[in-house]
Amino acid sequence: MKNFVLNKYLISEFLKSFVNIILIFVALGLIMNLFEEINFFREFNVNIAIPIGLSLMIIPSMLVSIMPFIIFLSSMLVFIKLKNNRDLLAIKILGYSNTKFLLIFSSTAFFLGILTLSAINPLTSAMVKSYVDIKGKYDVYKNHLASITSNGIWIKEKIGTSTHIIKADALNIDKLTNVSIYKFDEGNVLFERVNAETADISDSKWVAKNVSKYKFGDENSKENFETLVIDSNYDEVKLNSIYSNLDTISFYKLIRNKDELIRKGYNPLLLEEKKHFYLSLPFFLILMVCLAGMFTLNNNDKKQNNYYILLSIIACVVIFYLKNFSTALGATERIPLLISVWAPVIILSLFCSVGVLQIYDK
């Protein structure tokens, strides 16, 4: 019963620190992102509620991305709080060791990681998708007029005085398959349709093959072409940018529908990297708790708190830099993908295991 009460107290203190850090990052994210959204909408006559709403929609996804850093700061905060009010010493007298503290907080962090992947991540992915869709209604440039749906790839673009609606089943590297192009005049009247088996989109002049062109108007006609050059505002680079924001794909969807996402044109390498990022997240959270404990539980002197906070934040920034660098090497196939994602976790595990042994008897 005594252990249950103490465990409950420690977990509640950890969660309080976690919520406080979350609120701080939400406030900072809102301020920083709001300026960007206001700058984007300065040419549109919109209410301030739209930039604020969009900022609130994108912030949860940002929080998931920096969850290890949030857990690290939460752990630092709760350890320092327990040290300063002497609770840490009092609980140790009751038989708790440093490793017991780390075990309790690490288990809580692991649970938060599982909760993030299973319940929170699907919501944040849906919010990012809505963010992209809403913002795309106002963006008349770049990739926001192109989208991926369950029915394939859809593009809306303006060429000269006509508007083109393009539908394709999938994008395979630099080729669209089963392409249909509907051309409308300034009065939104359909005057031409082009069907093609494939279209090479290496540049903005698409090379379509096995083409059927239908013209509508006073005299309907049909022409067949083996190849046909089609002007477009899009090329391989611009169209592939649709697939760059993998935050719109939840962990559940990535595991369940990976083959379907690949057929739609998503890069298999990036999908695999994102999957292992999600899988490694709970373990990375555990290591960040251990890292925070190494910096705070080694010394009971309150005067050292500021020094340890500064040193630990620098160490954390270095860890994240190395982790991102390793991931970039994997994405560019300089090193195997699995190694690029899991090597930082393994290295940090070895480092933390040595640190945990050092504080075991303290």
NUFIVEX-941518 format. One record per residue (C-alpha): residue number from 1; x, y, z; residue in three letters. Coordinates in nm, 4 decimals. Layout:
<atoms>
+-----+----------+----------+----------+--------+
| num |        u |        v |        w | residu |
+-----+----------+----------+----------+--------+
| NUM |        X |        Y |        Z |    Ala |
...
+-----+----------+----------+----------+--------+
</atoms>
This chain:
<atoms>
+-----+----------+----------+----------+--------+
| num |        u |        v |        w | residu |
+-----+----------+----------+----------+--------+
|   1 |   0.0000 |   0.0000 |   0.0000 |    Met |
|   2 |   0.2867 |   0.2367 |   0.0893 |    Lys |
|   3 |   0.4614 |   0.1660 |  -0.2413 |    Asn |
|   4 |   0.1364 |   0.2201 |  -0.4311 |    Phe |
|   5 |   0.0864 |   0.5635 |  -0.2748 |    Val |
|   6 |   0.4477 |   0.6662 |  -0.3402 |    Leu |
|   7 |   0.4361 |   0.5373 |  -0.6981 |    Asn |
|   8 |   0.1132 |   0.7255 |  -0.7583 |    Lys |
|   9 |   0.2670 |   1.0435 |  -0.6173 |    Tyr |
|  10 |   0.5798 |   1.0141 |  -0.8318 |    Leu |
|  11 |   0.3833 |   0.9406 |  -1.1488 |    Ile |
|  12 |   0.1474 |   1.2325 |  -1.0835 |    Ser |
|  13 |   0.4455 |   1.4676 |  -1.0326 |    Glu |
|  14 |   0.5977 |   1.3429 |  -1.3578 |    Phe |
|  15 |   0.2722 |   1.3924 |  -1.5483 |    Leu |
|  16 |   0.2320 |   1.7418 |  -1.4021 |    Lys |
|  17 |   0.5773 |   1.8328 |  -1.5268 |    Ser |
|  18 |   0.4955 |   1.6749 |  -1.8637 |    Phe |
|  19 |   0.1742 |   1.8791 |  -1.8984 |    Val |
|  20 |   0.3548 |   2.2000 |  -1.7977 |    Asn |
|  21 |   0.6249 |   2.1464 |  -2.0597 |    Ile |
|  22 |   0.3588 |   2.0635 |  -2.3197 |    Ile |
|  23 |   0.1762 |   2.3899 |  -2.2433 |    Leu |
|  24 |   0.4998 |   2.5875 |  -2.2737 |    Ile |
|  25 |   0.5754 |   2.4346 |  -2.6130 |    Phe |
|  26 |   0.2164 |   2.4903 |  -2.7290 |    Val |
|  27 |   0.2464 |   2.8590 |  -2.6389 |    Ala |
|  28 |   0.5846 |   2.8912 |  -2.8111 |    Leu |
|  29 |   0.4632 |   2.6972 |  -3.1154 |    Gly |
|  30 |   0.1506 |   2.9090 |  -3.1410 |    Leu |
|  31 |   0.3480 |   3.2329 |  -3.1304 |    Ile |
|  32 |   0.6085 |   3.1180 |  -3.3827 |    Met |
|  33 |   0.3681 |   2.9514 |  -3.6256 |    Asn |
|  34 |   0.1089 |   3.2284 |  -3.6008 |    Leu |
|  35 |   0.3515 |   3.4781 |  -3.7536 |    Phe |
|  36 |   0.4097 |   3.2407 |  -4.0435 |    Glu |
|  37 |   0.0376 |   3.1878 |  -4.1015 |    Glu |
|  38 |  -0.0396 |   3.5608 |  -4.0813 |    Ile |
|  39 |   0.2371 |   3.6259 |  -4.3343 |    Asn |
|  40 |   0.0873 |   3.3602 |  -4.5627 |    Phe |
|  41 |  -0.2669 |   3.5024 |  -4.5406 |    Phe |
|  42 |  -0.1684 |   3.8697 |  -4.5692 |    Arg |
|  43 |  -0.2913 |   3.8784 |  -4.9310 |    Glu |
|  44 |  -0.6244 |   3.7156 |  -4.8443 |    Phe |
|  45 |  -0.9225 |   3.8741 |  -4.6756 |    Asn |
|  46 |  -0.9605 |   3.6253 |  -4.3915 |    Val |
|  47 |  -1.0485 |   3.6438 |  -4.0248 |    Asn |
|  48 |  -0.7679 |   3.6074 |  -3.7696 |    Ile |
|  49 |  -0.9426 |   3.2909 |  -3.6508 |    Ala |
|  50 |  -0.8168 |   3.1026 |  -3.9589 |    Ile |
|  51 |  -0.4419 |   3.1554 |  -3.8924 |    Pro |
|  52 |  -0.4968 |   3.0761 |  -3.5237 |    Ile |
|  53 |  -0.6960 |   2.7635 |  -3.6064 |    Gly |
|  54 |  -0.4367 |   2.6410 |  -3.8559 |    Leu |
|  55 |  -0.1587 |   2.6991 |  -3.6037 |    Ser |
|  56 |  -0.3445 |   2.4944 |  -3.3440 |    Leu |
|  57 |  -0.3932 |   2.2171 |  -3.6011 |    Met |
|  58 |  -0.0245 |   2.1842 |  -3.6860 |    Ile |
|  59 |   0.1189 |   2.2195 |  -3.3338 |    Ile |
|  60 |   0.0157 |   1.8684 |  -3.2082 |    Pro |
|  61 |   0.2131 |   1.7067 |  -3.4905 |    Ser |
|  62 |   0.5148 |   1.9193 |  -3.3998 |    Met |
|  63 |   0.4837 |   1.8046 |  -3.0386 |    Leu |
|  64 |   0.4912 |   1.4397 |  -3.1450 |    Val |
|  65 |   0.8107 |   1.5053 |  -3.3424 |    Ser |
|  66 |   0.9858 |   1.6587 |  -3.0408 |    Ile |
|  67 |   0.8324 |   1.4235 |  -2.7837 |    Met |
|  68 |   1.1742 |   1.2909 |  -2.6674 |    Pro |
|  69 |   1.2893 |   1.6453 |  -2.5930 |    Phe |
|  70 |   0.9655 |   1.7145 |  -2.4052 |    Ile |
|  71 |   1.0090 |   1.3970 |  -2.1988 |    Ile |
|  72 |   1.3688 |   1.4934 |  -2.1250 |    Phe |
|  73 |   1.2712 |   1.8385 |  -1.9964 |    Leu |
|  74 |   0.9812 |   1.6908 |  -1.7989 |    Ser |
|  75 |   1.2175 |   1.4443 |  -1.6314 |    Ser |
|  76 |   1.4680 |   1.7173 |  -1.5518 |    Met |
|  77 |   1.1933 |   1.9327 |  -1.4035 |    Leu |
|  78 |   1.0488 |   1.6611 |  -1.1800 |    Val |
|  79 |   1.3911 |   1.5407 |  -1.0584 |    Phe |
|  80 |   1.4979 |   1.8945 |  -0.9669 |    Ile |
|  81 |   1.1643 |   1.9614 |  -0.7974 |    Lys |
|  82 |   1.1948 |   1.6458 |  -0.5864 |    Leu |
|  83 |   1.5515 |   1.7381 |  -0.4933 |    Lys |
|  84 |   1.4687 |   2.0962 |  -0.3991 |    Asn |
|  85 |   1.1766 |   2.0130 |  -0.1679 |    Asn |
|  86 |   1.3664 |   1.7199 |  -0.0113 |    Arg |
|  87 |   1.1051 |   1.4666 |  -0.1294 |    Asp |
|  88 |   1.3752 |   1.2725 |  -0.3084 |    Leu |
|  89 |   1.5720 |   1.2232 |   0.0135 |    Leu |
|  90 |   1.2596 |   1.1387 |   0.2168 |    Ala |
|  91 |   1.1462 |   0.8772 |  -0.0337 |    Ile |
|  92 |   1.4947 |   0.7261 |  -0.0434 |    Lys |
|  93 |   1.4766 |   0.6785 |   0.3328 |    Ile |
|  94 |   1.1642 |   0.4694 |   0.2711 |    Leu |
|  95 |   1.3680 |   0.2317 |   0.0568 |    Gly |
|  96 |   1.3565 |   0.3807 |  -0.2925 |    Tyr |
|  97 |   1.6799 |   0.3879 |  -0.4917 |    Ser |
|  98 |   1.7802 |   0.6020 |  -0.7888 |    Asn |
|  99 |   1.7143 |   0.3104 |  -1.0198 |    Thr |
| 100 |   1.3635 |   0.2771 |  -0.8755 |    Lys |
| 101 |   1.2948 |   0.6417 |  -0.9630 |    Phe |
| 102 |   1.4255 |   0.5839 |  -1.3138 |    Leu |
| 103 |   1.2164 |   0.2683 |  -1.3498 |    Leu |
| 104 |   0.8951 |   0.4461 |  -1.2483 |    Ile |
| 105 |   0.9503 |   0.7483 |  -1.4715 |    Phe |
| 106 |   1.0805 |   0.5380 |  -1.7625 |    Ser |
| 107 |   0.7723 |   0.3140 |  -1.7463 |    Ser |
| 108 |   0.5506 |   0.6227 |  -1.7499 |    Thr |
| 109 |   0.7413 |   0.7642 |  -2.0480 |    Ala |
| 110 |   0.7123 |   0.4312 |  -2.2316 |    Phe |
| 111 |   0.3362 |   0.4299 |  -2.1691 |    Phe |
| 112 |   0.3139 |   0.7859 |  -2.3021 |    Leu |
| 113 |   0.5007 |   0.6719 |  -2.6131 |    Gly |
| 114 |   0.2592 |   0.3841 |  -2.6729 |    Ile |
| 115 |  -0.0377 |   0.6155 |  -2.6105 |    Leu |
| 116 |   0.1066 |   0.8655 |  -2.8574 |    Thr |
| 117 |   0.1405 |   0.6044 |  -3.1325 |    Leu |
| 118 |  -0.1929 |   0.4313 |  -3.0751 |    Ser |
| 119 |  -0.4283 |   0.7190 |  -2.9917 |    Ala |
| 120 |  -0.2697 |   1.0610 |  -3.0378 |    Ile |
| 121 |  -0.0786 |   1.0081 |  -3.3639 |    Asn |
| 122 |  -0.3910 |   0.9200 |  -3.5703 |    Pro |
| 123 |  -0.5508 |   1.2439 |  -3.4511 |    Leu |
| 124 |  -0.2439 |   1.4571 |  -3.5244 |    Thr |
| 125 |  -0.2119 |   1.3008 |  -3.8724 |    Ser |
| 126 |  -0.5754 |   1.3797 |  -3.9469 |    Ala |
| 127 |  -0.5226 |   1.7364 |  -3.8250 |    Met |
| 128 |  -0.2171 |   1.7812 |  -4.0487 |    Val |
| 129 |  -0.4162 |   1.6467 |  -4.3449 |    Lys |
| 130 |  -0.6940 |   1.8976 |  -4.2714 |    Ser |
| 131 |  -0.4320 |   2.1706 |  -4.2326 |    Tyr |
| 132 |  -0.2908 |   2.0934 |  -4.5773 |    Val |
| 133 |  -0.6375 |   2.0768 |  -4.7344 |    Asp |
| 134 |  -0.7575 |   2.4043 |  -4.5823 |    Ile |
| 135 |  -0.4387 |   2.5914 |  -4.6632 |    Lys |
| 136 |  -0.4423 |   2.4455 |  -5.0128 |    Gly |
| 137 |  -0.7696 |   2.6266 |  -5.0880 |    Lys |
| 138 |  -0.5866 |   2.9573 |  -5.0550 |    Tyr |
| 139 |  -0.2538 |   2.8646 |  -5.2097 |    Asp |
| 140 |  -0.2707 |   2.9132 |  -5.5854 |    Val |
| 141 |   0.0915 |   2.8071 |  -5.6308 |    Tyr |
| 142 |   0.3180 |   2.5100 |  -5.5722 |    Lys |
| 143 |   0.1801 |   2.1754 |  -5.4633 |    Asn |
| 144 |  -0.1400 |   2.2691 |  -5.2847 |    His |
| 145 |  -0.3508 |   2.2290 |  -5.5976 |    Leu |
| 146 |  -0.2452 |   1.8651 |  -5.6119 |    Ala |
| 147 |  -0.3685 |   1.6042 |  -5.3690 |    Ser |
| 148 |  -0.3805 |   1.2325 |  -5.3041 |    Ile |
| 149 |  -0.7095 |   1.0598 |  -5.2349 |    Thr |
| 150 |  -0.8304 |   0.7024 |  -5.2204 |    Ser |
| 151 |  -0.9197 |   0.7452 |  -5.5901 |    Asn |
| 152 |  -0.5688 |   0.8387 |  -5.6990 |    Gly |
| 153 |  -0.3837 |   1.1633 |  -5.7742 |    Ile |
| 154 |  -0.5748 |   1.4802 |  -5.8594 |    Trp |
| 155 |  -0.4273 |   1.7995 |  -6.0028 |    Ile |
| 156 |  -0.5917 |   2.1290 |  -6.0872 |    Lys |
| 157 |  -0.3887 |   2.3814 |  -6.2837 |    Glu |
| 158 |  -0.4356 |   2.6764 |  -6.5148 |    Lys |
| 159 |  -0.2664 |   2.6693 |  -6.8564 |    Ile |
| 160 |  -0.3207 |   2.9886 |  -7.0513 |    Gly |
| 161 |  -0.6910 |   3.0662 |  -7.0442 |    Thr |
| 162 |  -0.8008 |   2.7081 |  -6.9784 |    Ser |
| 163 |  -0.8262 |   2.5104 |  -6.6551 |    Thr |
| 164 |  -0.7054 |   2.1505 |  -6.6485 |    His |
| 165 |  -0.8313 |   1.8829 |  -6.4108 |    Ile |
| 166 |  -0.5930 |   1.5867 |  -6.4148 |    Ile |
| 167 |  -0.6585 |   1.2485 |  -6.2624 |    Lys |
| 168 |  -0.4090 |   0.9597 |  -6.2465 |    Ala |
| 169 |  -0.4087 |   0.6253 |  -6.0696 |    Asp |
| 170 |  -0.0525 |   0.6440 |  -5.9367 |    Ala |
| 171 |   0.2912 |   0.7981 |  -5.9692 |    Leu |
| 172 |   0.5763 |   0.5536 |  -6.0335 |    Asn |
| 173 |   0.9040 |   0.7455 |  -6.0013 |    Ile |
| 174 |   0.8589 |   0.9870 |  -6.2958 |    Asp |
| 175 |   0.5540 |   0.8380 |  -6.4668 |    Lys |
| 176 |   0.1824 |   0.8827 |  -6.4094 |    Leu |
| 177 |  -0.0362 |   0.5849 |  -6.4996 |    Thr |
| 178 |  -0.3902 |   0.5845 |  -6.6418 |    Asn |
| 179 |  -0.4014 |   0.9596 |  -6.6930 |    Val |
| 180 |  -0.7168 |   1.1563 |  -6.7734 |    Ser |
| 181 |  -0.7006 |   1.5312 |  -6.8470 |    Ile |
| 182 |  -1.0177 |   1.7405 |  -6.8607 |    Tyr |
| 183 |  -0.9823 |   2.0887 |  -7.0127 |    Lys |
| 184 |  -1.2323 |   2.3660 |  -6.9377 |    Phe |
| 185 |  -1.2549 |   2.7089 |  -7.0977 |    Asp |
| 186 |  -1.3005 |   3.0398 |  -6.9147 |    Glu |
| 187 |  -1.6720 |   2.9698 |  -6.8845 |    Gly |
| 188 |  -1.5993 |   2.6343 |  -6.7153 |    Asn |
| 189 |  -1.7254 |   2.4457 |  -7.0206 |    Val |
| 190 |  -1.5532 |   2.1158 |  -7.1023 |    Leu |
| 191 |  -1.4011 |   2.1418 |  -7.4501 |    Phe |
| 192 |  -1.1407 |   1.8624 |  -7.4521 |    Glu |
| 193 |  -1.0478 |   1.5384 |  -7.2793 |    Arg |
| 194 |  -0.7195 |   1.3496 |  -7.3076 |    Val |
| 195 |  -0.6719 |   0.9898 |  -7.1965 |    Asn |
| 196 |  -0.3227 |   0.8382 |  -7.1796 |    Ala |
| 197 |  -0.1866 |   0.5056 |  -7.0636 |    Glu |
| 198 |   0.1231 |   0.6725 |  -6.9121 |    Thr |
| 199 |   0.2768 |   1.0184 |  -6.8939 |    Ala |
| 200 |   0.6463 |   1.0880 |  -6.8403 |    Asp |
| 201 |   0.6646 |   1.3956 |  -6.6138 |    Ile |
| 202 |   1.0437 |   1.4322 |  -6.5944 |    Ser |
| 203 |   0.9921 |   1.7989 |  -6.6830 |    Asp |
| 204 |   0.6972 |   2.0348 |  -6.7349 |    Ser |
| 205 |   0.6439 |   1.9076 |  -7.0900 |    Lys |
| 206 |   0.4844 |   1.5723 |  -7.0265 |    Trp |
| 207 |   0.5315 |   1.2951 |  -7.2811 |    Val |
| 208 |   0.2108 |   1.0924 |  -7.2879 |    Ala |
| 209 |   0.1891 |   0.7514 |  -7.4576 |    Lys |
| 210 |  -0.1039 |   0.5637 |  -7.6119 |    Asn |
| 211 |  -0.3177 |   0.8767 |  -7.6141 |    Val |
| 212 |  -0.6803 |   0.9337 |  -7.7076 |    Ser |
| 213 |  -0.7913 |   1.2963 |  -7.7490 |    Lys |
| 214 |  -1.1597 |   1.3892 |  -7.7509 |    Tyr |
| 215 |  -1.2785 |   1.7337 |  -7.8575 |    Lys |
| 216 |  -1.6240 |   1.8664 |  -7.7668 |    Phe |
| 217 |  -1.8167 |   2.1517 |  -7.9186 |    Gly |
| 218 |  -1.9896 |   2.2130 |  -8.2462 |    Asp |
| 219 |  -1.8065 |   1.9166 |  -8.3972 |    Glu |
| 220 |  -1.7110 |   1.6310 |  -8.1698 |    Asn |
| 221 |  -1.3980 |   1.4438 |  -8.2739 |    Ser |
| 222 |  -1.1521 |   1.1811 |  -8.1556 |    Lys |
| 223 |  -0.7818 |   1.1454 |  -8.2350 |    Glu |
| 224 |  -0.5328 |   0.8779 |  -8.1361 |    Asn |
| 225 |  -0.1609 |   0.9378 |  -8.0809 |    Phe |
| 226 |   0.1243 |   0.7063 |  -7.9996 |    Glu |
| 227 |   0.2935 |   0.9938 |  -7.8120 |    Thr |
| 228 |   0.1749 |   1.3438 |  -7.7317 |    Leu |
| 229 |   0.3493 |   1.6337 |  -7.5559 |    Val |
| 230 |   0.1342 |   1.8020 |  -7.2910 |    Ile |
| 231 |   0.2249 |   2.1320 |  -7.1251 |    Asp |
| 232 |   0.1927 |   2.1480 |  -6.7468 |    Ser |
| 233 |   0.3028 |   2.3541 |  -6.4494 |    Asn |
| 234 |   0.4111 |   2.0347 |  -6.2744 |    Tyr |
| 235 |   0.7080 |   1.8067 |  -6.3119 |    Asp |
| 236 |   0.8469 |   1.5095 |  -6.1210 |    Glu |
| 237 |   1.0005 |   1.7227 |  -5.8438 |    Val |
| 238 |   0.6899 |   1.9319 |  -5.7797 |    Lys |
| 239 |   0.4539 |   1.6370 |  -5.7891 |    Leu |
| 240 |   0.6726 |   1.4276 |  -5.5609 |    Asn |
| 241 |   0.6585 |   1.7095 |  -5.3080 |    Ser |
| 242 |   0.3014 |   1.5960 |  -5.2373 |    Ile |
| 243 |   0.4496 |   1.2866 |  -5.0764 |    Tyr |
| 244 |   0.7100 |   1.4702 |  -4.8689 |    Ser |
| 245 |   0.4833 |   1.5419 |  -4.5712 |    Asn |
| 246 |   0.4594 |   1.2007 |  -4.4090 |    Leu |
| 247 |   0.3058 |   1.3587 |  -4.0978 |    Asp |
| 248 |  -0.0287 |   1.3162 |  -4.2733 |    Thr |
| 249 |   0.0157 |   0.9384 |  -4.2406 |    Ile |
| 250 |  -0.0475 |   0.7859 |  -3.8995 |    Ser |
| 251 |   0.1511 |   0.4959 |  -3.7574 |    Phe |
| 252 |  -0.1556 |   0.2703 |  -3.7833 |    Tyr |
| 253 |  -0.2133 |   0.3621 |  -4.1477 |    Lys |
| 254 |   0.1549 |   0.3193 |  -4.2267 |    Leu |
| 255 |   0.1572 |  -0.0347 |  -4.0857 |    Ile |
| 256 |  -0.1779 |  -0.1367 |  -4.2308 |    Arg |
| 257 |  -0.1687 |   0.0297 |  -4.5754 |    Asn |
| 258 |   0.2005 |   0.0495 |  -4.6597 |    Lys |
| 259 |   0.1674 |  -0.1390 |  -4.9905 |    Asp |
| 260 |  -0.1214 |   0.0826 |  -5.0971 |    Glu |
| 261 |   0.0803 |   0.3964 |  -5.0139 |    Leu |
| 262 |   0.3701 |   0.2662 |  -5.2243 |    Ile |
| 263 |   0.1352 |   0.2020 |  -5.5168 |    Arg |
| 264 |   0.0134 |   0.5602 |  -5.4889 |    Lys |
| 265 |   0.3697 |   0.6810 |  -5.5307 |    Gly |
| 266 |   0.5101 |   0.7284 |  -5.1819 |    Tyr |
| 267 |   0.8805 |   0.6634 |  -5.1508 |    Asn |
| 268 |   0.9210 |   0.3151 |  -4.9913 |    Pro |
| 269 |   1.2475 |   0.4223 |  -4.8289 |    Leu |
| 270 |   1.0894 |   0.7237 |  -4.6583 |    Leu |
| 271 |   0.7922 |   0.5161 |  -4.5468 |    Leu |
| 272 |   1.0243 |   0.2565 |  -4.3936 |    Glu |
| 273 |   1.2241 |   0.5288 |  -4.2188 |    Glu |
| 274 |   0.9057 |   0.6834 |  -4.0792 |    Lys |
| 275 |   0.7841 |   0.3448 |  -3.9560 |    Lys |
| 276 |   1.1033 |   0.2782 |  -3.7631 |    His |
| 277 |   1.0977 |   0.6312 |  -3.6247 |    Phe |
| 278 |   0.7585 |   0.5510 |  -3.4734 |    Tyr |
| 279 |   0.8731 |   0.2085 |  -3.3506 |    Leu |
| 280 |   1.1816 |   0.3539 |  -3.1825 |    Ser |
| 281 |   0.9923 |   0.6411 |  -3.0159 |    Leu |
| 282 |   0.8869 |   0.4642 |  -2.6889 |    Pro |
| 283 |   1.2405 |   0.3324 |  -2.6365 |    Phe |
| 284 |   1.3895 |   0.6723 |  -2.7104 |    Phe |
| 285 |   1.1618 |   0.8239 |  -2.4466 |    Leu |
| 286 |   1.2940 |   0.5765 |  -2.1871 |    Ile |
| 287 |   1.6504 |   0.6747 |  -2.2716 |    Leu |
| 288 |   1.5731 |   1.0456 |  -2.2365 |    Met |
| 289 |   1.4435 |   0.9807 |  -1.8839 |    Val |
| 290 |   1.7641 |   0.7945 |  -1.7999 |    Cys |
| 291 |   1.9703 |   1.0754 |  -1.9489 |    Leu |
| 292 |   1.7887 |   1.3320 |  -1.7335 |    Ala |
| 293 |   1.8429 |   1.1129 |  -1.4271 |    Gly |
| 294 |   2.2146 |   1.0874 |  -1.4966 |    Met |
| 295 |   2.2488 |   1.4660 |  -1.4875 |    Phe |
| 296 |   2.0328 |   1.5267 |  -1.1803 |    Thr |
| 297 |   2.0721 |   1.2257 |  -0.9492 |    Leu |
| 298 |   2.4515 |   1.2269 |  -0.9412 |    Asn |
| 299 |   2.4636 |   1.5208 |  -0.7015 |    Asn |
| 300 |   2.2296 |   1.6453 |  -0.4294 |    Asn |
| 301 |   2.3742 |   1.9973 |  -0.4243 |    Asp |
| 302 |   2.1059 |   2.2479 |  -0.5274 |    Lys |
| 303 |   2.3713 |   2.4928 |  -0.6435 |    Lys |
| 304 |   2.4638 |   2.2538 |  -0.9229 |    Gln |
| 305 |   2.1141 |   2.2496 |  -1.0709 |    Asn |
| 306 |   2.1686 |   2.5355 |  -1.3182 |    Asn |
| 307 |   2.4968 |   2.3829 |  -1.4316 |    Tyr |
| 308 |   2.3371 |   2.0427 |  -1.4889 |    Tyr |
| 309 |   2.0389 |   2.1948 |  -1.6692 |    Ile |
| 310 |   2.2635 |   2.3810 |  -1.9127 |    Leu |
| 311 |   2.4910 |   2.0824 |  -1.9665 |    Leu |
| 312 |   2.2024 |   1.8423 |  -2.0178 |    Ser |
| 313 |   2.0246 |   2.0685 |  -2.2682 |    Ile |
| 314 |   2.3456 |   2.0978 |  -2.4701 |    Ile |
| 315 |   2.3824 |   1.7190 |  -2.4608 |    Ala |
| 316 |   2.0212 |   1.6762 |  -2.5690 |    Cys |
| 317 |   2.0645 |   1.9142 |  -2.8644 |    Val |
| 318 |   2.3756 |   1.7227 |  -2.9704 |    Val |
| 319 |   2.1848 |   1.3939 |  -2.9497 |    Ile |
| 320 |   1.9044 |   1.5254 |  -3.1674 |    Phe |
| 321 |   2.1511 |   1.6645 |  -3.4188 |    Tyr |
| 322 |   2.3296 |   1.3291 |  -3.4439 |    Leu |
| 323 |   1.9977 |   1.1462 |  -3.4669 |    Lys |
| 324 |   1.8798 |   1.3658 |  -3.7543 |    Asn |
| 325 |   2.2177 |   1.3365 |  -3.9229 |    Phe |
| 326 |   2.2037 |   0.9573 |  -3.8971 |    Ser |
| 327 |   1.8492 |   0.9560 |  -4.0374 |    Thr |
| 328 |   1.9588 |   1.1729 |  -4.3292 |    Ala |
| 329 |   2.2406 |   0.9272 |  -4.4066 |    Leu |
| 330 |   1.9863 |   0.6460 |  -4.4111 |    Gly |
| 331 |   1.7428 |   0.8381 |  -4.6331 |    Ala |
| 332 |   2.0213 |   0.9018 |  -4.8855 |    Thr |
| 333 |   2.1293 |   0.5356 |  -4.8640 |    Glu |
| 334 |   2.4763 |   0.6220 |  -4.7343 |    Arg |
| 335 |   2.4185 |   0.3695 |  -4.4560 |    Ile |
| 336 |   2.1502 |   0.1008 |  -4.4170 |    Pro |
| 337 |   1.8153 |   0.2453 |  -4.3149 |    Leu |
| 338 |   1.7706 |   0.0289 |  -4.0042 |    Leu |
| 339 |   2.1143 |   0.1278 |  -3.8798 |    Ile |
| 340 |   2.0438 |   0.4977 |  -3.9387 |    Ser |
| 341 |   1.7282 |   0.4878 |  -3.7253 |    Val |
| 342 |   1.8318 |   0.2488 |  -3.4500 |    Trp |
| 343 |   2.2050 |   0.3286 |  -3.4150 |    Ala |
| 344 |   2.1419 |   0.6476 |  -3.2105 |    Pro |
| 345 |   1.9085 |   0.4507 |  -2.9836 |    Val |
| 346 |   2.1639 |   0.1734 |  -2.9350 |    Ile |
| 347 |   2.4528 |   0.4156 |  -2.8738 |    Ile |
| 348 |   2.2459 |   0.6177 |  -2.6282 |    Leu |
| 349 |   2.1441 |   0.2923 |  -2.4555 |    Ser |
| 350 |   2.5094 |   0.2033 |  -2.3967 |    Leu |
| 351 |   2.5847 |   0.5522 |  -2.2710 |    Phe |
| 352 |   2.2855 |   0.5543 |  -2.0359 |    Cys |
| 353 |   2.3619 |   0.2056 |  -1.9039 |    Ser |
| 354 |   2.7025 |   0.3299 |  -1.7863 |    Val |
| 355 |   2.5436 |   0.6371 |  -1.6303 |    Gly |
| 356 |   2.2750 |   0.4340 |  -1.4530 |    Val |
| 357 |   2.5437 |   0.2098 |  -1.3016 |    Leu |
| 358 |   2.7220 |   0.5198 |  -1.1684 |    Gln |
| 359 |   2.4134 |   0.6478 |  -0.9854 |    Ile |
| 360 |   2.3014 |   0.3040 |  -0.8683 |    Tyr |
| 361 |   2.4504 |   0.3343 |  -0.5194 |    Asp |
| 362 |   2.3956 |   0.7063 |  -0.4710 |    Lys |
+-----+----------+----------+----------+--------+
</atoms>
